[in-house]
Amino acid sequence: MKTIGLIGGLSWESSVEYYRHLNVLVREQLGGLHSAKILMYSFDFEEIVCLQKSGDWETATQRMIDAAQTLEKGGADLLLICTNTMHKMADEVQASVSIPLIHIADETGKEIKARNLKKVGLLGTRFTMEHPFYKERLLAMGIEAIVPNKEDRDIVHNIIFDELCKGILLPESKKAYLDIMNKLIEEGAEGMILGCTEIPLLIKKEDSTIPLFDTTAIHAKSAVAFALEEEKMAVGIK
């Protein structure tokens, strides 16, 4: 089994979900008391948020590179950045290490294509919704990602940082998200990307009339498939 390196603490609320998903998936596939081999570099999220708010992406990128290299030196065989937003510097992080980085947008795009969807809504931080790095990655796969209007983007962003990253789940915030999702459905969204790893804490499959793409779960599933590929082949598990 390969060792999965997690760049976490972005926020730790979603890092917990990554740890849970990875271990449950390994146990389901290998049985017994098997669990995932994991190394985690966990940031003090406040420090990263300050860099995001100030637009100091150069320093943020270097911090992510340092984390990735630390994990590689520690024995990680693959990397996950446990947040959608910090995939903004995924290419630079990948270039800094010799082990593969599994890109959350690529894996989400594969799931969307498997459902034969062409147009999806994208919810996430302001950076994920407004910067081109995420939408362009999907567009290269033939997927159009539409985002809420400015007012609604602010609502989505503020709920993430003021509530979800602090473990606060409010029914009124859930309603606000669902209202925003419905507007995107009216604009033609055939599916909805929960493009912040904290959003699945609030919005569940049963809340939506269209397919939801839980990026946390998708990312973890892809990592486990990669980590177990050789082991499953050795014992004849498909």
C-alpha positions in Angstrom: 0.0 0.0 0.0 1.3 3.4 -0.9 1.5 6.2 1.7 -0.8 9.1 1.1 0.6 12.5 1.9 -2.0 15.1 3.0 -1.4 18.8 2.9 -4.1 19.6 5.5 -5.3 22.1 8.1 -6.9 24.1 5.3 -9.2 23.9 7.4 -8.7 21.0 9.9 -12.5 20.5 9.8 -12.3 19.2 6.3 -8.9 17.4 7.0 -10.8 15.3 9.5 -13.2 14.2 6.7 -10.3 13.3 4.5 -8.8 11.1 7.2 -12.2 9.4 7.8 -12.9 8.9 4.1 -9.5 7.4 3.3 -9.6 5.0 6.2 -13.1 3.9 5.6 -12.4 3.3 1.9 -9.3 1.2 2.6 -11.2 -0.9 5.2 -14.0 -1.5 2.7 -11.7 -2.6 0.0 -9.2 -4.7 2.0 -11.4 -5.8 4.9 -10.2 -6.8 8.4 -8.5 -4.1 10.4 -6.8 -2.5 7.4 -6.5 1.3 7.3 -4.8 3.9 5.1 -1.1 4.7 5.4 -1.1 8.5 5.8 1.3 11.3 6.5 -0.2 14.8 7.2 1.3 18.2 7.1 -1.2 20.4 8.9 -1.1 24.2 8.6 -2.1 26.8 11.1 -5.0 27.9 8.8 -5.1 31.5 10.1 -1.6 32.0 8.6 -2.8 30.8 5.2 -6.0 32.8 5.3 -4.0 36.0 6.0 -2.0 35.3 2.8 -5.1 34.7 0.8 -6.8 37.9 2.0 -3.7 40.0 1.3 -3.3 38.4 -2.2 0.2 37.2 -1.3 -0.1 34.0 -3.4 3.7 33.9 -4.0 4.3 33.3 -0.3 1.4 30.9 0.0 2.8 28.9 -2.9 6.1 28.6 -1.3 4.5 27.4 1.9 2.6 24.8 0.0 5.8 23.7 -1.8 7.6 23.4 1.6 4.8 21.2 2.9 4.8 19.0 -0.2 8.6 18.5 0.0 8.4 17.7 3.7 5.9 15.0 3.0 7.9 13.5 0.2 11.0 13.4 2.4 8.9 11.8 5.1 8.0 8.9 2.8 4.8 9.9 1.1 4.2 8.2 -2.3 1.5 10.6 -3.5 0.0 14.0 -2.5 -3.4 15.4 -1.8 -4.0 19.1 -1.2 -6.9 18.9 1.2 -8.7 22.0 -0.2 -10.0 23.2 -3.5 -8.7 26.8 -3.2 -5.0 25.9 -2.8 -5.1 24.0 -6.0 -4.5 27.5 -7.4 -0.8 26.6 -7.1 -1.1 22.9 -7.8 1.1 23.0 -10.9 3.9 24.7 -8.9 3.6 22.2 -6.1 3.7 19.2 -8.5 6.8 20.7 -10.2 8.6 20.8 -6.8 8.3 17.1 -6.0 8.9 13.8 -7.8 5.8 12.1 -6.5 2.3 12.5 -8.1 -0.2 15.1 -6.9 -3.8 14.0 -7.5 -5.6 17.2 -8.6 -9.1 17.6 -7.1 -10.5 19.4 -10.2 -9.3 16.7 -12.6 -10.9 13.9 -10.5 -14.1 15.8 -10.1 -14.2 16.4 -13.8 -13.9 12.7 -14.4 -16.9 12.1 -12.2 -18.9 14.8 -14.0 -18.0 13.4 -17.5 -19.0 9.9 -16.3 -22.5 11.3 -15.7 -22.4 12.9 -19.2 -23.0 16.4 -17.9 -21.8 19.5 -19.7 -22.8 22.4 -17.4 -22.5 22.4 -13.7 -22.7 24.9 -10.8 -19.6 25.6 -8.8 -19.7 26.6 -5.1 -16.6 27.4 -3.2 -14.5 30.2 -1.7 -14.4 33.5 -3.6 -11.0 32.5 -4.9 -12.2 29.2 -6.3 -15.3 30.7 -7.9 -13.7 33.9 -9.2 -10.1 32.9 -10.2 -9.7 31.0 -13.4 -7.6 28.1 -12.2 -10.5 25.8 -11.4 -13.0 26.6 -14.1 -10.3 26.5 -16.9 -9.3 23.0 -15.7 -12.8 21.8 -16.1 -13.3 23.7 -19.4 -10.4 21.8 -20.8 -12.4 18.6 -20.1 -15.4 20.0 -21.9 -17.3 21.1 -18.8 -18.7 24.6 -18.3 -18.8 25.6 -14.6 -21.1 28.5 -13.7 -20.9 30.4 -10.5 -23.4 32.5 -8.4 -23.7 36.3 -8.9 -21.5 38.6 -6.8 -23.9 38.9 -3.9 -24.4 35.2 -3.7 -20.7 34.5 -4.0 -20.1 36.7 -1.0 -22.7 34.7 1.0 -21.2 31.3 0.0 -17.6 32.6 0.8 -18.5 34.1 4.2 -20.4 31.1 5.4 -17.4 28.9 4.6 -14.9 31.1 6.6 -17.2 32.4 9.4 -19.1 29.1 10.0 -18.0 25.9 8.3 -14.3 26.3 8.9 -15.2 26.7 12.6 -17.5 23.6 12.7 -20.7 25.8 12.8 -23.6 24.3 10.8 -26.7 26.5 10.8 -30.0 25.7 9.2 -30.4 29.2 7.8 -27.0 28.9 6.1 -28.1 25.6 4.6 -31.2 27.3 3.2 -29.1 30.1 1.8 -26.9 27.6 0.0 -29.9 25.7 -1.4 -31.5 28.9 -2.6 -28.3 29.8 -4.4 -28.1 26.3 -5.9 -31.6 26.6 -7.2 -30.7 29.8 -9.0 -27.8 28.0 -10.7 -30.2 25.2 -11.7 -32.5 27.8 -13.3 -29.4 29.0 -15.3 -29.0 25.5 -16.6 -26.7 23.7 -14.1 -27.2 19.9 -14.5 -25.0 19.1 -11.5 -23.4 21.0 -8.6 -19.8 20.9 -7.5 -19.3 21.3 -3.8 -16.0 23.0 -4.5 -14.9 23.7 -1.0 -14.0 20.7 1.1 -16.1 22.1 4.0 -19.4 22.5 2.1 -20.3 18.7 2.3 -20.5 19.2 6.0 -23.6 21.3 5.4 -25.1 20.1 2.1 -25.9 16.5 1.6 -27.0 14.3 -1.4 -30.6 14.2 -0.2 -30.8 18.0 -0.2 -30.5 18.3 -4.0 -32.6 17.5 -7.0 -29.5 17.3 -9.2 -26.3 15.3 -8.8 -23.9 16.7 -6.2 -20.2 16.3 -6.6 -18.6 16.1 -3.2 -15.0 17.0 -3.9 -13.7 15.7 -0.6 -15.1 12.2 -1.2 -14.1 12.2 -4.8 -10.5 13.2 -4.0 -10.2 10.6 -1.3 -11.6 7.9 -3.5 -9.1 8.7 -6.2 -6.2 8.6 -3.7 -7.2 5.2 -2.4 -7.5 3.8 -5.8 -4.0 4.9 -6.6 -2.6 3.8 -3.2 -4.1 0.3 -3.5 -3.6 -0.3 -7.2 -0.5 -2.6 -6.8 -1.8 -4.4 -3.7 -5.2 -5.2 -5.2 -3.6 -6.5 -8.4 -1.3 -8.8 -6.3 -4.3 -10.4 -4.6 -6.6 -10.3 -7.6 -9.1 -7.7 -6.3 -10.8 -5.8 -9.0 
